Amino acid sequence: MIIPTLDCPSNCSYCWGSKKGSGIMDIEMIEQIVKWLDGFRDDYIHFTFHGGEPLLAGYDFYKKAIPMLKNAETHKEAGFSLQSNLWLLDEKLAKLFAEYGVAISTSIDGPKYINDHQRGAGYFDKTMASYKIAKENGVRVSFICTFTSYSKDHSDEIYDFFLENRFNLKLHAALPSMRDNNADPWALTPEEHGELLINLLDKYLHDLDKIEIKDFDHICKSSFLRRGTLCTFADCMGDTLAIGHDGNIYPCYRFVGMDEYIMGNVFDNPSMEDLKKSKPWKKLEEFRKFVDEDCADCTYMKFCRGGCPYNGIVATNSSKAVDPQCNAYKMIFKEVSERANKDFLKTSLPPMFGGNQEKSKNKPFTVMDLMLKQ
């Protein structure tokens, strides 16, 4: 994960991750990242540009950075994605991202009046205008929808918005702030989060052939495979690293800008063994060991892994605590498991879900259909 800056032109009410006036990465840093990766790993690598707002780095930065990263001989193959509010996207950037197959995720929290209540006046129109530019130039765009203490009461309307527009999406729950208190009034309790997921699953099972809600796809896949397939529910240590604008290396983008979680710097060319000697790595190891012991008897431990380490460690200031949303995860995994068992008992050979399959107007798909979707 490459974080060109923590700065962002928007001012979302519940945001805890951006930092106004932070520095912006230059192309020399990308050159150093390529040098650092030489000999670090030689397998497939996926670069995600995140922030803050990564498009603040500008067209010239990406015009040089993407081919430099893609064509480097430090890895077998490279993929790209980018998380952005899209406000700064223009036709030149869109054509560049389309050329290199950069998949974009952007955040919209539902219809305009709901979204702008949470993210600020004008946000919806700016993002949707740039989404049109992306779409016209062949860029793949999916959406992230954050549910808050306000928007949870509008979940039906929000779901209908994404369904009517055929927008594929990922769900986020607003969490208590990890760095200050601006996000706290917007946060969902675990119980509210769990109930929201169950209600949205009910709706989604009527529309598997129309849209994708990636969280449910991964939750069901995780239950089926008995291992986490989404970063929240997977042991991500060592497979995910984040680099800030100044070359500092962190365990994940969520830690960027927090000095106590710096594992090294790309200019020092640290090896994986060097990173493992750092204090942040040891703290994550403590989290892993705690989960192995504390969650050992949990039915969902193999495909949850205690949730997000960042949530667990930073929210509680301790490496001996699971993700505070643990109860929400238990609620949705329990719901999926029980439905899957009932579906399985109905037939010894569940129907395979196909992209062109049609369902009865009155009969929803089942959780087993969702598990077998991909």
C-alpha positions in Angstrom: 0.0 0.0 0.0 1.5 3.3 -1.1 0.2 6.4 0.7 1.2 9.5 -1.3 -0.3 11.8 1.4 -2.6 11.9 4.4 -4.0 15.2 3.2 -7.5 15.3 1.8 -9.7 18.1 0.2 -12.9 16.7 1.7 -13.9 17.0 5.4 -16.0 14.0 6.2 -17.5 14.2 9.7 -16.5 10.8 10.9 -13.0 10.6 9.3 -10.1 9.8 11.6 -7.4 9.0 9.1 -6.6 12.2 7.1 -4.3 14.9 8.1 -4.4 18.4 6.6 -1.2 19.8 5.4 0.8 16.6 5.4 3.5 16.1 2.9 3.1 14.6 -0.6 5.2 11.8 -2.0 7.5 12.6 -5.0 8.6 10.3 -7.8 12.0 9.8 -6.2 10.3 7.9 -3.4 8.8 5.5 -6.0 12.3 4.9 -7.4 13.5 4.0 -3.9 10.5 1.7 -3.3 11.5 -0.2 -6.5 15.1 -0.5 -5.3 13.9 -1.7 -1.9 11.7 -4.4 -3.4 14.6 -5.8 -5.4 15.2 -9.0 -3.6 12.6 -8.4 -0.9 9.9 -10.6 -2.4 9.7 -12.2 -5.9 6.1 -13.2 -6.0 2.9 -11.4 -7.2 2.4 -8.0 -5.8 -0.6 -5.7 -5.7 0.0 -1.9 -5.2 -2.9 0.1 -3.7 -2.6 3.8 -3.6 -4.5 5.1 -0.6 -4.6 8.2 1.6 -5.8 10.7 2.6 -6.5 11.6 -1.0 -3.9 9.9 -3.3 -4.8 12.0 -6.4 -3.3 15.0 -4.7 0.0 13.6 -6.0 -1.1 14.6 -9.5 -1.0 13.2 -13.0 2.7 13.5 -13.6 3.4 11.4 -10.5 1.2 8.6 -11.6 2.3 8.8 -15.3 5.8 7.9 -14.0 5.0 5.8 -11.0 2.7 3.2 -12.4 4.8 2.0 -15.3 7.9 2.2 -13.0 6.2 -0.2 -10.5 4.7 -2.4 -13.1 7.8 -2.9 -15.2 10.2 -3.4 -12.3 12.1 -6.7 -12.3 11.6 -7.0 -8.5 8.4 -9.1 -8.8 6.7 -11.6 -11.1 3.5 -9.5 -11.8 1.9 -6.4 -10.5 -1.7 -5.2 -10.1 -3.0 -1.8 -9.1 -5.9 -0.2 -7.3 -6.7 3.2 -5.8 -9.0 4.5 -3.1 -10.1 8.1 -3.9 -13.1 10.5 -3.5 -12.4 11.1 -7.3 -12.7 14.9 -7.0 -9.4 15.4 -8.8 -9.9 12.8 -11.5 -9.7 14.2 -15.0 -9.8 12.6 -18.4 -6.0 12.3 -18.6 -5.8 10.4 -15.3 -8.8 8.3 -16.2 -7.2 7.2 -19.5 -3.9 6.4 -17.7 -5.7 4.3 -15.0 -7.7 2.5 -17.8 -4.5 1.7 -19.7 -2.9 0.0 -16.6 -6.1 -1.6 -15.3 -6.2 0.4 -12.1 -9.3 -0.6 -10.2 -10.8 2.4 -8.2 -12.8 2.4 -5.1 -14.7 5.5 -4.1 -16.9 6.4 -1.1 -20.5 7.3 -1.4 -22.9 6.7 1.6 -26.1 6.5 -0.4 -28.5 9.2 -1.8 -27.2 12.7 -1.9 -29.0 14.1 1.2 -27.7 11.2 3.4 -24.2 11.2 1.9 -23.7 15.0 2.2 -25.1 15.0 5.7 -22.2 12.8 6.7 -19.5 13.8 4.2 -20.2 17.5 3.7 -22.2 19.7 1.3 -21.2 19.2 -2.4 -19.4 15.9 -1.8 -22.0 13.7 -3.7 -22.1 15.9 -6.8 -18.3 16.2 -7.1 -17.7 12.4 -6.7 -20.5 11.4 -9.1 -19.3 13.9 -11.7 -15.9 12.3 -11.6 -17.3 8.8 -11.6 -18.9 9.6 -14.9 -15.5 10.6 -16.3 -14.0 7.3 -15.0 -16.8 5.3 -16.5 -16.7 7.0 -19.9 -13.0 6.2 -20.1 -13.3 2.5 -19.2 -12.1 2.6 -15.6 -13.6 0.1 -13.2 -15.1 1.8 -10.2 -16.7 0.2 -7.1 -18.1 1.9 -4.0 -17.6 1.9 -0.3 -20.6 2.8 1.8 -20.0 3.8 5.5 -22.9 3.3 7.8 -23.1 5.6 10.8 -25.4 6.1 13.8 -27.4 8.4 11.5 -27.5 6.4 8.3 -28.2 3.1 9.9 -31.8 4.2 10.2 -31.9 4.8 6.4 -30.5 1.4 5.4 -33.4 0.4 3.2 -33.2 3.6 1.2 -29.4 3.3 0.9 -29.6 -0.3 -0.3 -32.2 0.7 -2.9 -29.9 3.5 -4.1 -27.0 1.1 -4.8 -29.4 -1.5 -6.3 -31.1 0.9 -8.6 -27.8 2.2 -9.9 -26.2 -1.3 -10.1 -23.3 -0.1 -8.0 -21.1 -2.8 -6.5 -20.1 -1.9 -3.0 -18.3 -2.7 0.2 -19.7 -1.9 3.6 -17.9 0.0 6.3 -19.2 0.7 9.9 -18.2 4.0 11.4 -15.9 3.2 14.3 -14.9 5.2 17.4 -12.0 7.5 16.5 -8.5 6.1 16.9 -6.7 9.5 16.9 -9.2 12.1 18.2 -12.9 12.3 19.1 -14.5 13.7 16.0 -15.8 10.3 14.8 -17.2 9.0 18.1 -20.8 10.4 17.8 -21.1 8.7 14.4 -19.9 5.2 15.5 -22.0 2.1 15.4 -22.1 -0.2 18.4 -21.2 -3.9 17.6 -24.9 -4.8 18.1 -26.0 -2.1 15.7 -23.4 -3.2 13.2 -24.4 -6.9 13.5 -28.1 -6.2 13.1 -27.4 -4.0 10.0 -25.3 -6.7 8.4 -28.1 -9.3 8.9 -30.8 -7.0 7.6 -28.7 -6.2 4.5 -27.9 -9.9 3.9 -31.7 -10.5 3.7 -32.0 -8.0 1.0 -28.9 -9.0 -0.9 -30.2 -12.6 -1.2 -32.9 -11.3 -3.5 -30.4 -9.5 -5.8 -27.3 -11.7 -6.2 -27.8 -11.5 -10.0 -27.9 -7.6 -9.9 -25.2 -6.3 -7.7 -22.2 -7.4 -5.5 -21.8 -6.6 -1.8 -18.3 -7.8 -1.4 -18.4 -8.2 2.4 -21.1 -10.8 2.1 -19.3 -12.6 -0.7 -16.2 -12.8 1.5 -18.0 -13.7 4.7 -19.8 -16.5 3.0 -16.6 -17.7 1.2 -14.7 -17.5 4.5 -17.4 -19.7 6.2 -17.2 -22.2 3.3 -13.4 -22.4 3.1 -12.9 -22.1 6.9 -10.4 -19.3 6.5 -10.6 -15.5 6.2 -10.6 -14.1 2.7 -11.1 -10.5 3.6 -8.3 -8.5 5.3 -10.5 -7.9 8.4 -10.7 -11.6 8.9 -7.2 -12.7 7.8 -3.8 -12.9 9.3 -2.3 -10.1 7.2 1.1 -9.8 8.9 3.9 -9.7 6.3 1.5 -9.9 3.4 0.4 -6.3 3.7 2.8 -3.4 4.2 2.2 0.4 3.8 4.6 3.1 2.8 4.1 6.7 3.8 5.1 9.8 1.7 8.4 10.0 3.6 9.3 6.3 3.0 8.4 5.1 6.4 7.0 1.5 6.4 4.0 0.5 8.5 2.0 -2.7 9.0 -1.0 -1.3 7.2 -2.3 2.1 5.8 -4.3 2.6 9.0 -1.1 3.0 11.0 0.5 5.5 8.6 1.5 8.7 10.4 1.6 7.1 13.8 5.3 7.2 14.8 5.1 4.3 17.2 4.2 1.9 14.3 7.1 2.7 12.0 8.8 -0.6 11.2 11.6 0.9 9.0 12.2 3.1 6.0 12.7 2.2 2.4 15.9 4.2 2.2 17.4 1.7 4.7 16.4 -1.2 2.4 15.2 -3.4 5.3 14.6 -7.1 4.8 11.6 -8.9 6.0 13.7 -10.2 8.9 14.6 -6.6 9.7 10.9 -5.6 9.8 10.2 -8.6 12.1 12.6 -7.2 14.7 10.7 -3.9 15.0 8.5 -3.0 17.9 5.3 -2.7 15.8 5.9 -6.3 14.4 6.3 -7.6 18.0 3.1 -5.9 19.1 1.3 -7.5 16.2 2.8 -10.9 17.2 1.4 -10.3 20.7 -2.0 -9.7 19.1 -1.7 -12.9 17.1 -0.7 -14.9 20.2 -3.5 -13.4 22.2 -6.1 -14.3 19.6 -4.8 -17.9 19.4 -5.4 -18.3 23.1 -8.4 -16.0 23.8 -10.4 -17.1 20.8 -9.4 -20.7 20.7 -12.9 -21.9 21.7 -14.7 -19.5 19.4 -16.6 -21.3 16.6 -15.5 -18.7 14.1 -11.9 -18.3 15.1 -10.4 -19.9 11.9 -12.2 -17.5 9.6 -12.2 -14.4 11.8 -8.8 -14.3 13.5 -9.9 -11.7 16.1 -10.9 -9.2 13.5 -8.7 -6.2 12.5 -5.5 -5.9 14.5 -5.5 -2.1 14.1 -9.0 -1.9 15.7 -8.0 -4.2 18.5 -4.6 -2.6 19.3 -5.3 1.1 18.8 -8.8 1.3 20.1 -7.8 -0.4 23.4 -4.2 0.7 23.5 -3.3 -2.9 24.1 -2.1 -5.8 22.0 -4.2 -8.1 24.2 -7.7 -7.3 22.9 -9.7 -8.4 19.8 -11.4 -6.1 17.4 -14.1 -4.2 19.3 -16.6 -5.2 16.6 -16.2 -8.9 17.6 -19.8 -9.3 18.5 -20.9 -7.9 15.2 -18.7 -10.4 13.4 -20.1 -13.3 15.5 -23.6 -12.2 14.7 -23.2 -12.3 10.9 -21.0 -15.4 10.9 -23.6 -17.2 13.1 -26.4 -16.1 10.8 -24.5 -17.3 7.7 -23.5 -20.6 9.3 -27.1 -21.4 10.5 -28.6 -20.5 7.1 -26.0 -22.6 5.2 -26.7 -25.6 7.4 -30.5 -25.3 6.8 -29.8 -24.9 3.0 -27.6 -27.9 3.0 -30.1 -30.1 4.8 -32.7 -29.3 2.2 -30.7 -30.9 -0.6 -27.5 -32.9 -0.8 -26.6 -31.1 -4.0 -27.1 -27.4 -3.8 -27.5 -25.7 -7.2 -24.4 -23.9 -8.5 -24.9 -20.2 -8.9 -24.3 -18.9 -12.4 -23.9 -15.4 -13.7 -26.9 -15.8 -16.0 -29.1 -17.8 -13.6 -32.5 -16.4 -13.0 -34.6 -16.9 -9.9 -38.3 -17.0 -9.2 -39.7 -13.6 -8.5 -40.9 -14.7 -5.1 -37.9 -16.9 -4.1 -34.6 -15.4 -3.0 -31.2 -17.0 -3.4 -29.8 -18.9 -0.5 -26.6 -18.5 1.5 -25.4 -21.7 -0.2 -25.9 -20.0 -3.6 -23.8 -17.2 -2.3 -21.1 -19.5 -0.9 -20.8 -21.1 -4.3 -21.0 -17.9 -6.2 -17.3 -17.6 -7.1 
